[in-house]
Amino acid sequence: MNTTVSKNLVMLARMLERLDRSDVAVDPLQYRGVVEHLAQVLRSVPHDAALEAVLEASPATAELYENLQYQHAGLCRSPLEPALNAELAARAAIDAARRSAAQPKA
């Protein structure tokens, strides 16, 4: 990845993190502008160690990257085990609720 693109990627990722964590209301147009610009950069960079480092350091950028890659790779950055455990826990809760609802009330 060339130095200019790398610097832009890091700068935009930091900016998005600041906007996401802001305690003050953020201008929606500013937020959208940052996201759109960052999305353009993410589409143009190779998937290499530099990109991985940025994605590890910036959860908001990692989520945007995953959304951009979804059609090709699904939830490529989301760990499978927590998602599976959440699904199993939800299924168990639904089954327990059904059993409880089916029991005769005294």
HELIX and SHEET records of a PDB file:
HELIX    1   1 THR A    3  ARG A   21  1                                  19    
HELIX    2   2 PRO A   28  SER A   44  1                                  17    
HELIX    3   3 ALA A   49  ALA A   57  1                                   9    
HELIX    4   4 PRO A   59  ALA A   73  1                                  15    
HELIX    5   5 LEU A   80  ALA A  102  1                                  23    
END                                                                             
